[in-house]
Amino acid sequence: MQTQAPAWLEKKLVEPQNLEMAVLAIKQKGRSIATLNGSFDLLHAGHLYIIHQASLQADCLIVALNSDSSIQRYKSTKRPFVPLKYRLEMVGALEFVDYVTWFDETDPCELLLKIRPDVHVNGAEYGADCIEAAAVKKGGTRLHLVDRIPSLSTTELIEKIRQCAL
């Protein structure tokens, strides 16, 4: 990341090139690791719910955010609404997040194979055959699915905002 992180985030922010070293240190302390990934653009209560549920699955939670260019490739060139710098700050500000990092790929599979968490958390709407499924299986990781809170998705919030703007 190009700019200096705020002091309150420095303890939690792990640059991608330092991730394997950070994971090794966590595992050497005998701590279990849960991972969760996403864009977390327009952070909302549904995001808070899945992040909190992920934190309950292991001793340490690592949240990995899609970079801006990753989101533009898999969602839209008009996204993200909130740049990575600020999304990292918001997610990192949550007390139940131990570490936050990011990845440039459109899916987190390579990242998951580097971390090899004890459990990977995903939304139930993606199911057991989610894009991460092969990496989860290859890494010997357990997949934990969390039910989505109805009407709390970024897509639905965007639509509500559009309707209000008419």
DSSP file (Angstrom, degrees, kcal/mol; ACC not computed):
  #  RESIDUE AA STRUCTURE BP1 BP2  ACC     N-H-->O    O-->H-N    N-H-->O    O-->H-N    TCO  KAPPA ALPHA  PHI   PSI    X-CA   Y-CA   Z-CA
    1    1 A M              0   0    0      0, 0.0     4,-0.1     0, 0.0    14,-0.0   0.000 360.0 360.0 360.0 136.3    0.0    0.0    0.0
    2    2 A Q        +     0   0    0      2,-0.1     2,-0.2     0, 0.0     0, 0.0   0.873 360.0  58.4 -72.6 -41.4    1.4    3.4   -1.0
    3    3 A T  S    S-     0   0    0      1,-0.1     2,-0.2     0, 0.0     0, 0.0  -0.562  93.4 -93.6 -96.8 157.1    0.4    5.6    1.8
    4    4 A Q        -     0   0    0     -2,-0.2    -1,-0.1     1,-0.1     3,-0.1  -0.445  41.3-126.1 -66.5 131.9    1.2    5.4    5.5
    5    5 A A        -     0   0    0     -2,-0.2     5,-0.1     1,-0.1    -1,-0.1  -0.481  33.5 -93.8 -75.5 149.6   -1.5    3.6    7.5
    6    6 A P    >>  -     0   0    0      0, 0.0     3,-1.8     0, 0.0     4,-1.3  -0.279  38.1-110.5 -58.8 151.8   -3.0    5.3   10.5
    7    7 A A  H 3> S+     0   0    0      1,-0.3     4,-0.5     2,-0.2     3,-0.3   0.854 117.5  57.4 -54.9 -38.6   -1.2    4.4   13.8
    8    8 A W  H 34 S+     0   0    0      1,-0.2    -1,-0.3     2,-0.1     4,-0.1   0.673 110.3  44.7 -69.4 -15.5   -4.3    2.4   15.0
    9    9 A L  H X> S+     0   0    0     -3,-1.8     4,-2.2     1,-0.1     3,-1.7   0.675  88.2  86.2 -98.8 -21.0   -4.2    0.2   11.9
   10   10 A E  H 3< S+     0   0    0     -4,-1.3    -2,-0.1    -3,-0.3    -1,-0.1   0.815  87.0  53.7 -54.2 -36.7   -0.4   -0.5   11.8
   11   11 A K  T 3< S+     0   0    0     -4,-0.5    -1,-0.3     1,-0.2    -2,-0.1   0.745 117.9  36.4 -69.6 -23.0   -0.7   -3.5   14.2
   12   12 A K  T <4 S+     0   0    0     -3,-1.7    88,-2.3    -4,-0.1     2,-0.4   0.715  92.4  95.9-103.1 -25.2   -3.3   -5.2   12.0
   13   13 A L  B  <  -a  100   0A   0     -4,-2.2     2,-0.5    86,-0.2    88,-0.2  -0.551  49.8-173.1 -77.3 123.7   -2.3   -4.3    8.5
   14   14 A V        -     0   0    0     86,-2.6    88,-0.4    -2,-0.4     5,-0.1  -0.964  20.2-135.9-118.6 115.8   -0.3   -7.0    6.7
   15   15 A E    >   -     0   0    0     -2,-0.5     3,-2.2    86,-0.1     4,-0.5  -0.419  26.6-115.5 -64.0 143.1    1.2   -6.2    3.3
   16   16 A P  G >  S+     0   0    0      0, 0.0     3,-1.2     0, 0.0     4,-0.4   0.844 115.3  56.7 -52.2 -37.8    0.6   -9.1    0.9
   17   17 A Q  G 3  S+     0   0    0      1,-0.2     4,-0.2     2,-0.1     3,-0.1   0.675 110.5  45.3 -70.3 -14.8    4.4   -9.7    0.6
   18   18 A N  G <> S+     0   0    0     -3,-2.2     4,-2.0     1,-0.1    -1,-0.2   0.351  86.0  97.7-104.1   3.3    4.6  -10.2    4.4
   19   19 A L  H <> S+     0   0    0     -3,-1.2     4,-2.7    -4,-0.5     5,-0.2   0.907  79.0  50.5 -64.0 -46.4    1.6  -12.4    4.8
   20   20 A E  H  > S+     0   0    0     -4,-0.4     4,-2.2     1,-0.2    -1,-0.2   0.884 111.7  49.3 -62.3 -37.3    3.3  -15.8    4.8
   21   21 A M  H  > S+     0   0    0      2,-0.2     4,-2.0     1,-0.2    -1,-0.2   0.904 111.8  48.5 -67.0 -41.4    5.7  -14.6    7.5
   22   22 A A  H  X S+     0   0    0     -4,-2.0     4,-1.9     2,-0.2    -2,-0.2   0.907 111.4  49.9 -64.7 -42.2    2.8  -13.2    9.6
   23   23 A V  H  X S+     0   0    0     -4,-2.7     4,-2.7     1,-0.2     5,-0.2   0.904 108.4  53.1 -63.8 -41.9    0.9  -16.5    9.3
   24   24 A L  H  X S+     0   0    0     -4,-2.2     4,-2.4    -5,-0.2    -1,-0.2   0.914 108.3  50.3 -59.2 -43.6    3.9  -18.5   10.3
   25   25 A A  H  X S+     0   0    0     -4,-2.0     4,-0.9     2,-0.2    -1,-0.2   0.891 111.2  48.9 -62.8 -39.9    4.3  -16.4   13.5
   26   26 A I  H ><>S+     0   0    0     -4,-1.9     5,-1.7     1,-0.2     3,-0.6   0.937 113.4  46.0 -63.8 -47.3    0.6  -17.0   14.3
   27   27 A K  H ><5S+     0   0    0     -4,-2.7     3,-1.8     1,-0.2    -2,-0.2   0.844 105.8  59.4 -67.7 -34.1    0.8  -20.7   13.8
   28   28 A Q  H 3<5S+     0   0    0     -4,-2.4    -1,-0.2     1,-0.3    -2,-0.2   0.765 101.1  56.6 -65.6 -23.9    4.1  -21.0   15.8
   29   29 A K  T <<5S-     0   0    0     -4,-0.9    -1,-0.3    -3,-0.6    -2,-0.2   0.432 119.8-113.7 -84.4   0.8    2.1  -19.5   18.8
   30   30 A G  T < 5 +     0   0    0     -3,-1.8     2,-0.3     1,-0.3    -3,-0.2   0.681  67.1 146.8  77.6  18.0   -0.4  -22.4   18.4
   31   31 A R      < -     0   0    0     -5,-1.7    -1,-0.3    28,-0.0     2,-0.2  -0.697  45.6-128.9 -91.3 139.3   -3.2  -20.2   17.3
   32   32 A S        -     0   0    0     -2,-0.3    28,-1.7    85,-0.1     2,-0.4  -0.530  23.0-140.2 -81.4 153.9   -5.9  -21.3   14.9
   33   33 A I  E     -b   60   0A   0     26,-0.2    85,-1.9    -2,-0.2    86,-1.7  -0.954  15.4-170.9-123.7 133.4   -6.7  -19.1   11.9
   34   34 A A  E     -bc  61 119A   0     26,-2.9    28,-2.7    -2,-0.4     2,-0.3  -0.934  12.8-159.1-112.9 144.4   -9.9  -18.2   10.2
   35   35 A T  E     +bc  62 120A   0     84,-1.9    86,-3.1    -2,-0.4     2,-0.3  -0.917  13.0 177.0-122.4 153.0  -10.0  -16.3    6.9
   36   36 A L  E     -bc  63 121A   0     26,-1.6    28,-2.7    -2,-0.3     2,-0.3  -0.971   9.5-170.4-148.1 138.3  -12.7  -14.3    5.2
   37   37 A N  E     +b   64   0A   0     84,-0.5     2,-0.3    -2,-0.3    28,-0.2  -0.919  21.4 116.9-131.7 159.9  -12.4  -12.4    2.0
   38   38 A G  E     -b   65   0A   0     26,-1.8    28,-1.4    -2,-0.3    -2,-0.1  -0.929  64.8 -94.6 166.1 176.9  -14.5   -9.9    0.0
   39   39 A S        -     0   0    0     -2,-0.3     3,-0.1    26,-0.2    -1,-0.1   0.838  38.9-162.5 -83.5 -34.6  -14.6   -6.4   -1.3
   40   40 A F    >   +     0   0    0      1,-0.2     3,-0.5     2,-0.1     2,-0.4   0.885  23.9 169.0  49.4  43.8  -16.5   -5.0    1.6
   41   41 A D  T 3   +     0   0    0      1,-0.3    -1,-0.2     2,-0.0    -2,-0.1  -0.728  66.0  14.6 -85.5 133.8  -17.4   -2.0   -0.5
   42   42 A L  T 3  S-     0   0    0     -2,-0.4    -1,-0.3    -3,-0.1    -2,-0.1   0.990  97.3-135.6  58.4  63.4  -20.0    0.2    1.3
   43   43 A L    <   +     0   0    0     -3,-0.5     2,-0.2     4,-0.1    -1,-0.1  -0.203  37.4 166.8 -50.7 129.5  -19.5   -1.6    4.6
   44   44 A H    >>  -     0   0    0     -3,-0.1     4,-2.1   108,-0.1     3,-0.6  -0.805  51.7 -82.0-141.5 179.8  -22.8   -2.4    6.2
   45   45 A A  H 3> S+     0   0    0      1,-0.3     4,-2.2    -2,-0.2     5,-0.1   0.801 123.4  58.1 -60.3 -33.1  -24.5   -4.5    9.0
   46   46 A G  H 3> S+     0   0    0      2,-0.2     4,-2.0     1,-0.2    -1,-0.3   0.905 107.0  48.4 -63.5 -40.7  -24.5   -7.6    6.8
   47   47 A H  H <> S+     0   0    0     -3,-0.6     4,-2.7     1,-0.2     5,-0.3   0.931 109.6  52.3 -62.8 -45.3  -20.7   -7.4    6.5
   48   48 A L  H  X S+     0   0    0     -4,-2.1     4,-2.6     1,-0.2    -2,-0.2   0.900 108.2  52.8 -57.5 -40.5  -20.4   -6.8   10.2
   49   49 A Y  H  X S+     0   0    0     -4,-2.2     4,-2.6     2,-0.2    -1,-0.2   0.946 112.2  41.9 -62.0 -50.2  -22.4  -10.0   10.8
   50   50 A I  H  X S+     0   0    0     -4,-2.0     4,-2.3     2,-0.2    -1,-0.2   0.875 114.4  52.2 -69.5 -35.2  -20.3  -12.3    8.6
   51   51 A I  H  X S+     0   0    0     -4,-2.7     4,-1.9     2,-0.2    -1,-0.2   0.931 112.0  46.2 -64.2 -44.2  -17.0  -10.7    9.9
   52   52 A H  H  X S+     0   0    0     -4,-2.6     4,-1.0    -5,-0.3    -2,-0.2   0.930 111.7  50.7 -63.9 -44.3  -18.1  -11.3   13.5
   53   53 A Q  H >< S+     0   0    0     -4,-2.6     3,-0.6     1,-0.2     4,-0.3   0.887 109.4  52.3 -59.9 -38.5  -19.3  -14.9   12.7
   54   54 A A  H >< S+     0   0    0     -4,-2.3     3,-1.6     1,-0.2     4,-0.3   0.884 103.3  58.0 -63.3 -38.6  -15.9  -15.5   11.1
   55   55 A S  H >< S+     0   0    0     -4,-1.9     3,-0.6     1,-0.3    -1,-0.2   0.748 100.0  58.5 -65.4 -22.8  -14.1  -14.3   14.2
   56   56 A L  T << S+     0   0    0     -4,-1.0    -1,-0.3    -3,-0.6    -2,-0.2   0.550  92.5  70.3 -81.7  -7.4  -15.8  -16.9   16.3
   57   57 A Q  T <  S+     0   0    0     -3,-1.6     2,-0.3    -4,-0.3    -1,-0.2   0.616 109.0   3.2 -88.9 -12.8  -14.4  -19.8   14.2
   58   58 A A  S <  S-     0   0    0     -3,-0.6   -25,-0.1    -4,-0.3     3,-0.1  -0.940  77.2 -95.5-159.0 176.0  -10.8  -19.6   15.3
   59   59 A D  S    S+     0   0    0     -2,-0.3     2,-0.4     1,-0.2   -26,-0.2   0.811 109.1  32.7 -69.6 -30.8   -8.3  -17.8   17.6
   60   60 A C  E     -b   33   0A   0    -28,-1.7   -26,-2.9     2,-0.0     2,-0.5  -0.991  69.1-153.4-135.1 132.9   -7.3  -15.3   14.9
   61   61 A L  E     -b   34   0A   0     -2,-0.4    38,-2.2   -28,-0.2    37,-1.3  -0.932   6.5-170.5-111.2 125.0   -9.2  -13.8   12.0
   62   62 A I  E     -bd  35  99A   0    -28,-2.7   -26,-1.6    -2,-0.5     2,-0.5  -0.967   7.3-163.0-110.4 120.6   -7.5  -12.6    8.8
   63   63 A V  E     -bd  36 100A   0     36,-2.6    38,-2.3    -2,-0.5     2,-0.5  -0.918   3.6-161.7-105.5 126.3   -9.8  -10.6    6.5
   64   64 A A  E     -bd  37 101A   0    -28,-2.7   -26,-1.8    -2,-0.5     2,-0.3  -0.932   5.4-156.1-111.7 124.3   -8.5  -10.2    2.9
   65   65 A L  E     -bd  38 102A   0     36,-2.5    38,-2.1    -2,-0.5   -26,-0.2  -0.770  21.0-115.0-101.0 142.1  -10.0   -7.5    0.7
   66   66 A N  E     - d   0 103A   0    -28,-1.4    38,-0.2    -2,-0.3    40,-0.1  -0.531  38.4-118.0 -65.7 137.4  -10.1   -7.4   -3.0
   67   67 A S     >  -     0   0    0     36,-2.4     4,-2.3    38,-0.3     5,-0.2  -0.230  27.9-102.3 -68.2 168.2   -7.9   -4.6   -4.4
   68   68 A D  H  > S+     0   0    0      1,-0.2     4,-2.2     2,-0.2     5,-0.2   0.922 124.1  48.9 -59.0 -45.3   -9.5   -1.8   -6.4
   69   69 A S  H  > S+     0   0    0      1,-0.2     4,-1.7     2,-0.2    -1,-0.2   0.863 108.8  54.0 -66.5 -34.3   -8.3   -3.3   -9.6
   70   70 A S  H  > S+     0   0    0      2,-0.2     4,-2.0     1,-0.2     5,-0.2   0.936 109.5  47.3 -62.1 -46.8   -9.6   -6.7   -8.7
   71   71 A I  H  X>S+     0   0    0     -4,-2.3     4,-2.8     1,-0.2     5,-1.2   0.896 109.6  53.7 -62.5 -40.6  -13.0   -5.3   -8.0
   72   72 A Q  H  <5S+     0   0    0     -4,-2.2    -1,-0.2     1,-0.2    -2,-0.2   0.851 110.4  48.0 -63.5 -33.9  -13.0   -3.4  -11.3
   73   73 A R  H  <5S+     0   0    0     -4,-1.7    -1,-0.2    -5,-0.2    -2,-0.2   0.862 123.7  28.6 -75.6 -35.9  -12.2   -6.7  -13.2
   74   74 A Y  H  <5S+     0   0    0     -4,-2.0    -2,-0.2     2,-0.1    -3,-0.2   0.660 134.3  20.8-104.8 -14.5  -14.8   -8.9  -11.5
   75   75 A K  T  <5S-     0   0    0     -4,-2.8     2,-0.3    -5,-0.2    -3,-0.2   0.752 117.6 -45.5-112.4 -65.7  -17.6   -6.4  -10.7
   76   76 A S    > < -     0   0    0     -5,-1.2     3,-1.5     3,-0.1    -1,-0.2  -0.958  33.3-120.0-170.5 148.1  -17.5   -3.2  -12.6
   77   77 A T  T 3  S+     0   0    0     -2,-0.3    -5,-0.1     1,-0.3    -4,-0.1   0.636 114.2  63.4 -69.5 -12.4  -15.2   -0.5  -13.8
   78   78 A K  T 3  S+     0   0    0     -6,-0.1    -1,-0.3    -3,-0.0    -6,-0.1   0.450  95.8 119.6 -89.2  -1.1  -17.4    1.9  -11.8
   79   79 A R    <   +     0   0    0     -3,-1.5     2,-0.1    -8,-0.1    -3,-0.1  -0.746  28.4  52.4-114.7 163.1  -16.5    0.2   -8.5
   80   80 A P        -     0   0    0      0, 0.0     4,-0.0     0, 0.0   -12,-0.0   0.583  50.3-166.1 -77.6 163.2  -15.4    0.2   -5.8
   81   81 A F  S    S+     0   0    0      1,-0.2    -2,-0.0    -2,-0.1   -40,-0.0   0.844  83.4  45.7 -77.3 -36.8  -17.2    3.1   -4.3
   82   82 A V  S    S-     0   0    0      2,-0.0    -1,-0.2     3,-0.0     5,-0.1  -0.939  94.7-121.5-111.0 122.4  -14.7    3.2   -1.4
   83   83 A P    >>  -     0   0    0      0, 0.0     4,-2.0     0, 0.0     3,-0.9  -0.194  27.1-107.3 -62.1 154.9  -11.0    3.0   -2.3
   84   84 A L  H 3> S+     0   0    0      1,-0.3     4,-3.0     2,-0.2     5,-0.3   0.856 115.1  63.0 -50.2 -44.7   -9.0    0.1   -0.8
   85   85 A K  H 3> S+     0   0    0      1,-0.2     4,-1.5     2,-0.2    -1,-0.3   0.897 110.6  38.1 -50.1 -46.2   -7.1    2.4    1.7
   86   86 A Y  H <> S+     0   0    0     -3,-0.9     4,-2.4     2,-0.2    -1,-0.2   0.819 112.9  55.3 -80.0 -32.1  -10.4    3.3    3.4
   87   87 A R  H  X S+     0   0    0     -4,-2.0     4,-2.5     2,-0.2     5,-0.3   0.907 108.7  49.8 -65.7 -39.5  -11.9   -0.2    3.2
   88   88 A L  H  X S+     0   0    0     -4,-3.0     4,-2.6    -5,-0.2    -2,-0.2   0.911 110.9  50.1 -61.9 -42.4   -8.8   -1.5    5.0
   89   89 A E  H  X S+     0   0    0     -4,-1.5     4,-1.2    -5,-0.3    -2,-0.2   0.917 112.3  46.5 -63.2 -44.0   -9.1    1.2    7.7
   90   90 A M  H  < S+     0   0    0     -4,-2.4     4,-0.4     2,-0.2     3,-0.3   0.943 116.9  41.8 -66.2 -47.7  -12.8    0.4    8.3
   91   91 A V  H >< S+     0   0    0     -4,-2.5     3,-1.3     1,-0.2    -2,-0.2   0.911 114.2  52.9 -66.8 -40.9  -12.4   -3.4    8.5
   92   92 A G  H 3< S+     0   0    0     -4,-2.6    -1,-0.2    -5,-0.3    -2,-0.2   0.733  98.9  65.2 -65.7 -22.3   -9.2   -3.0   10.5
   93   93 A A  T 3< S+     0   0    0     -4,-1.2     2,-0.3    -3,-0.3    -1,-0.3   0.658  78.2 101.9 -74.5 -15.4  -11.0   -0.8   13.0
   94   94 A L  S X  S-     0   0    0     -3,-1.3     3,-1.8    -4,-0.4    -3,-0.0  -0.555  71.0-142.4 -74.4 128.5  -13.2   -3.7   14.0
   95   95 A E  T 3  S+     0   0    0     -2,-0.3    -1,-0.1     1,-0.3    -3,-0.0   0.760  98.2  58.1 -65.3 -24.9  -12.1   -5.2   17.3
   96   96 A F  T 3  S+     0   0    0    -36,-0.0     2,-0.5     2,-0.0    -1,-0.3   0.401  88.2  88.2 -88.9   5.4  -12.9   -8.7   16.2
   97   97 A V    <   -     0   0    0     -3,-1.8   -35,-0.1    -6,-0.2     3,-0.1  -0.910  52.5-176.8-100.0 124.3  -10.5   -8.5   13.2
   98   98 A D        +     0   0    0    -37,-1.3     2,-0.3    -2,-0.5   -36,-0.2   0.879  68.4   7.2 -86.6 -42.1   -7.0   -9.5   14.1
   99   99 A Y  E     - d   0  62A   0    -38,-2.2   -36,-2.6   -85,-0.0     2,-0.4  -0.989  59.5-162.2-142.2 149.1   -5.3   -8.8   10.7
  100  100 A V  E     +ad  13  63A   0    -88,-2.3   -86,-2.6    -2,-0.3     2,-0.2  -0.997  20.2 153.5-132.9 138.9   -6.3   -7.3    7.4
  101  101 A T  E     - d   0  64A   0    -38,-2.3   -36,-2.5    -2,-0.4     2,-0.3  -0.762  25.7-132.5-144.7-171.9   -4.6   -7.6    4.0
  102  102 A W  E     - d   0  65A   0    -88,-0.4     2,-0.3   -38,-0.3   -36,-0.2  -0.957   6.0-153.6-148.1 166.0   -5.5   -7.5    0.4
  103  103 A F  E     - d   0  66A   0    -38,-2.1   -36,-2.4    -2,-0.3   -33,-0.2  -0.989  13.6-148.8-143.8 150.4   -5.1   -9.3   -2.9
  104  104 A D        +     0   0    0     -2,-0.3    -1,-0.1   -38,-0.2   -38,-0.1   0.604  69.2  96.6 -95.0 -14.9   -5.0   -8.3   -6.6
  105  105 A E  S    S-     0   0    0      2,-0.1   -38,-0.3     1,-0.1    -2,-0.1  -0.249  81.9-120.4 -70.7 164.1   -6.4  -11.5   -8.1
  106  106 A T  S    S+     0   0    0    -40,-0.1    -1,-0.1   -33,-0.1   -40,-0.1   0.682  99.2  34.4 -80.9 -16.6  -10.1  -11.8   -8.9
  107  107 A D  S    S-     0   0    0     24,-0.0     3,-0.4    25,-0.0     4,-0.2  -0.948  78.3-129.4-133.2 159.0  -10.5  -14.7   -6.5
  108  108 A P  S  > S+     0   0    0      0, 0.0     4,-2.6     0, 0.0     5,-0.2   0.284  73.3 110.2 -90.1  11.4   -8.7  -15.5   -3.2
  109  109 A C  H  > S+     0   0    0      1,-0.2     4,-1.9     2,-0.2     5,-0.2   0.898  79.4  46.8 -58.7 -46.2   -7.6  -19.1   -4.1
  110  110 A E  H  > S+     0   0    0     -3,-0.4     4,-1.3     1,-0.2    -1,-0.2   0.910 113.2  50.9 -61.0 -42.1   -3.9  -18.3   -4.3
  111  111 A L  H  > S+     0   0    0     -4,-0.2     4,-2.3     1,-0.2     3,-0.4   0.909 108.0  51.9 -61.1 -44.4   -4.1  -16.4   -1.0
  112  112 A L  H  X S+     0   0    0     -4,-2.6     4,-3.3     1,-0.2    -1,-0.2   0.859 106.7  53.4 -63.5 -35.6   -5.8  -19.2    0.7
  113  113 A L  H  < S+     0   0    0     -4,-1.9    -1,-0.2    -5,-0.2    -2,-0.2   0.787 110.0  48.8 -71.3 -25.5   -3.1  -21.7   -0.4
  114  114 A K  H  < S+     0   0    0     -4,-1.3    -2,-0.2    -3,-0.4    -1,-0.2   0.900 120.4  35.3 -74.5 -43.2   -0.5  -19.3    1.1
  115  115 A I  H  < S-     0   0    0     -4,-2.3    -2,-0.2    -5,-0.1    -3,-0.2   0.906  80.9-164.9 -77.6 -43.1   -2.3  -19.0    4.4
  116  116 A R     <  -     0   0    0     -4,-3.3   -83,-0.1    -5,-0.2    -3,-0.1   0.974  21.7-162.2  48.9  62.2   -3.8  -22.5    4.7
  117  117 A P        -     0   0    0      0, 0.0   -83,-0.2     0, 0.0     3,-0.2  -0.158  28.3-121.1 -68.0 166.4   -6.2  -21.4    7.5
  118  118 A D  S    S+     0   0    0    -85,-1.9    24,-1.9     1,-0.3     2,-0.3   0.830  98.7  11.5 -73.5 -33.2   -7.9  -23.8    9.8
  119  119 A V  E     -ce  34 142A   0    -86,-1.7   -84,-1.9    22,-0.2     2,-0.5  -0.995  64.4-154.5-147.1 138.5  -11.3  -22.5    8.5
  120  120 A H  E     -ce  35 143A   0     22,-3.0    24,-2.8    -2,-0.3     2,-0.4  -0.959  18.3-148.6-112.3 133.3  -12.4  -20.3    5.6
  121  121 A V  E     +ce  36 144A   0    -86,-3.1   -84,-0.5    -2,-0.5     2,-0.3  -0.818  23.3 162.5-105.9 139.3  -15.6  -18.5    6.1
  122  122 A N  E     - e   0 145A   0     22,-2.1    24,-2.4    -2,-0.4     2,-0.2  -0.958  43.9 -86.0-147.1 163.1  -18.0  -17.6    3.2
  123  123 A G  E >>  - e   0 146A   0     -2,-0.3     3,-2.0    22,-0.2     4,-0.6  -0.511  32.6-129.2 -71.8 139.3  -21.6  -16.6    2.7
  124  124 A A  G >4 S+     0   0    0     22,-3.2     3,-0.8     1,-0.3    23,-0.2   0.766 104.3  72.9 -60.6 -25.5  -24.0  -19.4    2.5
  125  125 A E  G 34 S+     0   0    0     21,-0.4    -1,-0.3     1,-0.2    22,-0.1   0.746  95.9  51.3 -62.8 -21.0  -25.4  -17.9   -0.7
  126  126 A Y  G <4 S-     0   0    0     -3,-2.0    -1,-0.2     1,-0.1     3,-0.2   0.688 101.8-158.5 -87.4 -20.7  -22.2  -19.1   -2.4
  127  127 A G    X<  -     0   0    0     -3,-0.8     3,-1.3    -4,-0.6    -1,-0.1   0.113  37.3 -56.6  72.0 176.7  -22.6  -22.6   -1.1
  128  128 A A  T 3  S+     0   0    0      1,-0.3    -1,-0.2    -4,-0.1    -4,-0.0   0.674 132.9  59.6 -67.2 -18.9  -20.2  -25.5   -0.6
  129  129 A D  T 3  S+     0   0    0     -3,-0.2    -1,-0.3     4,-0.1    -2,-0.1  -0.010  79.4 144.7 -99.3  29.3  -19.2  -25.3   -4.3
  130  130 A C    X   -     0   0    0     -3,-1.3     3,-1.9     1,-0.1     4,-0.4  -0.059  70.0 -95.6 -61.8 168.2  -18.0  -21.6   -4.0
  131  131 A I  T 3  S+     0   0    0      1,-0.3     3,-0.3     2,-0.1     4,-0.3   0.764 126.4  53.5 -59.0 -26.6  -15.1  -20.4   -6.0
  132  132 A E  T 3> S+     0   0    0      1,-0.2     4,-2.6     2,-0.1     3,-0.3   0.566  81.0  97.2 -83.8  -8.8  -12.8  -21.0   -3.0
  133  133 A A  H <> S+     0   0    0     -3,-1.9     4,-2.5     1,-0.2     5,-0.2   0.852  81.8  48.1 -53.8 -45.5  -13.9  -24.7   -2.7
  134  134 A A  H  > S+     0   0    0     -4,-0.4     4,-2.7    -3,-0.3    -1,-0.2   0.912 114.6  45.5 -65.1 -42.1  -11.0  -26.2   -4.6
  135  135 A A  H  > S+     0   0    0     -4,-0.3     4,-2.3    -3,-0.3     6,-0.2   0.877 112.0  52.6 -68.0 -37.0   -8.4  -24.2   -2.6
  136  136 A V  H  <>S+     0   0    0     -4,-2.6     5,-2.7     2,-0.2     4,-0.4   0.935 113.4  43.4 -62.3 -46.6  -10.1  -25.0    0.7
  137  137 A K  H ><5S+     0   0    0     -4,-2.5     3,-1.2    -5,-0.2    -2,-0.2   0.926 114.2  49.7 -65.3 -45.7  -10.0  -28.7   -0.1
  138  138 A K  H 3<5S+     0   0    0     -4,-2.7    -1,-0.2     1,-0.3    -2,-0.2   0.866 112.1  48.5 -62.6 -36.7   -6.4  -28.6   -1.4
  139  139 A G  T 3<5S-     0   0    0     -4,-2.3    -1,-0.3    -5,-0.2    -2,-0.2   0.456 111.9-117.9 -84.3  -0.1   -5.3  -26.8    1.7
  140  140 A G  T < 5 +     0   0    0     -3,-1.2     2,-0.3    -4,-0.4    -3,-0.2   0.800  64.1 150.8  69.4  28.0   -7.0  -29.1    4.1
  141  141 A T      < -     0   0    0     -5,-2.7     2,-0.4    -6,-0.2    -1,-0.2  -0.653  46.7-124.3 -96.3 147.5   -9.2  -26.3    5.3
  142  142 A R  E     -e  119   0A   0    -24,-1.9   -22,-3.0    -2,-0.3     2,-0.5  -0.729  21.3-138.5 -87.5 140.0  -12.7  -26.5    6.7
  143  143 A L  E     -e  120   0A   0     -2,-0.4     2,-0.5   -24,-0.2   -22,-0.2  -0.883  16.2-168.2-100.9 126.8  -15.3  -24.3    5.0
  144  144 A H  E     -e  121   0A   0    -24,-2.8   -22,-2.1    -2,-0.5     2,-0.4  -0.970   7.4-155.2-116.7 121.3  -17.8  -22.6    7.3
  145  145 A L  E     -e  122   0A   0     -2,-0.5     2,-0.5   -24,-0.2   -22,-0.2  -0.800   2.8-158.0-100.6 136.7  -20.9  -21.0    5.6
  146  146 A V  E     -e  123   0A   0    -24,-2.4   -22,-3.2    -2,-0.4   -21,-0.4  -0.945  21.7-119.1-115.4 129.1  -22.7  -18.1    7.2
  147  147 A D        -     0   0    0     -2,-0.5     2,-0.2   -24,-0.2   -24,-0.0  -0.396  29.9-121.1 -64.7 140.1  -26.4  -17.3    6.3
  148  148 A R        -     0   0    0     -2,-0.1    -1,-0.1     1,-0.1     5,-0.1  -0.579  21.7-115.9 -80.7 143.7  -26.9  -13.9    4.8
  149  149 A I    >   -     0   0    0      3,-0.3     3,-2.0    -2,-0.2  -103,-0.1  -0.717  43.0-106.6 -77.9 121.7  -29.2  -11.5    6.6
  150  150 A P  T 3  S+     0   0    0      0, 0.0    -1,-0.1     0, 0.0     3,-0.0  -0.177  99.4  11.3 -53.3 140.2  -32.1  -10.9    4.2
  151  151 A S  T 3  S+     0   0    0      1,-0.1     2,-0.6    -3,-0.0  -105,-0.1   0.468  99.7 108.7  69.8   7.3  -32.1   -7.5    2.5
  152  152 A L    <   +     0   0    0     -3,-2.0     2,-0.3  -107,-0.1    -3,-0.3  -0.707  42.8 114.3-113.6  81.3  -28.6   -6.7    3.7
  153  153 A S  S  > S-     0   0    0     -2,-0.6     4,-2.4     1,-0.1     5,-0.2  -0.973  71.4-119.8-138.8 155.0  -26.4   -6.8    0.6
  154  154 A T  H  > S+     0   0    0     -2,-0.3     4,-2.7     1,-0.2     5,-0.2   0.907 114.9  54.5 -60.4 -41.4  -24.4   -4.1   -1.1
  155  155 A T  H  > S+     0   0    0      1,-0.2     4,-2.0     2,-0.2    -1,-0.2   0.916 110.1  45.8 -59.8 -44.0  -26.4   -4.8   -4.3
  156  156 A E  H  > S+     0   0    0      2,-0.2     4,-2.3     1,-0.2    -1,-0.2   0.877 112.1  51.4 -68.6 -36.5  -29.7   -4.3   -2.5
  157  157 A L  H  X S+     0   0    0     -4,-2.4     4,-2.3     2,-0.2    -2,-0.2   0.905 108.4  51.6 -65.6 -40.3  -28.4   -1.1   -0.8
  158  158 A I  H  X S+     0   0    0     -4,-2.7     4,-2.4     1,-0.2    -2,-0.2   0.915 110.2  49.5 -60.9 -42.7  -27.3    0.3   -4.1
  159  159 A E  H  X S+     0   0    0     -4,-2.0     4,-2.5     2,-0.2    -2,-0.2   0.909 109.7  50.6 -64.5 -41.7  -30.7   -0.3   -5.6
  160  160 A K  H  X S+     0   0    0     -4,-2.3     4,-2.0     2,-0.2    -1,-0.2   0.902 110.7  49.6 -62.0 -40.5  -32.4    1.4   -2.6
  161  161 A I  H  X S+     0   0    0     -4,-2.3     4,-1.5     2,-0.2    -2,-0.2   0.913 110.1  51.0 -64.2 -42.6  -30.2    4.4   -3.0
  162  162 A R  H  X S+     0   0    0     -4,-2.4     4,-0.7     1,-0.2     3,-0.2   0.923 109.6  50.3 -59.9 -44.3  -31.0    4.5   -6.7
  163  163 A Q  H >< S+     0   0    0     -4,-2.5     3,-0.7     1,-0.2    -1,-0.2   0.877 109.7  50.4 -62.7 -38.0  -34.7    4.4   -5.9
  164  164 A C  H 3< S+     0   0    0     -4,-2.0    -1,-0.2     1,-0.2    -2,-0.2   0.795 105.9  57.1 -69.2 -27.7  -34.4    7.2   -3.4
  165  165 A A  H 3<        0   0    0     -4,-1.5    -1,-0.2     1,-0.2    -2,-0.2   0.645 360.0 360.0 -79.2 -14.5  -32.5    9.3   -6.0
  166  166 A L    <<        0   0    0     -4,-0.7    -1,-0.2    -3,-0.7    -2,-0.1   0.484 360.0 360.0 -75.2 360.0  -35.4    9.1   -8.5
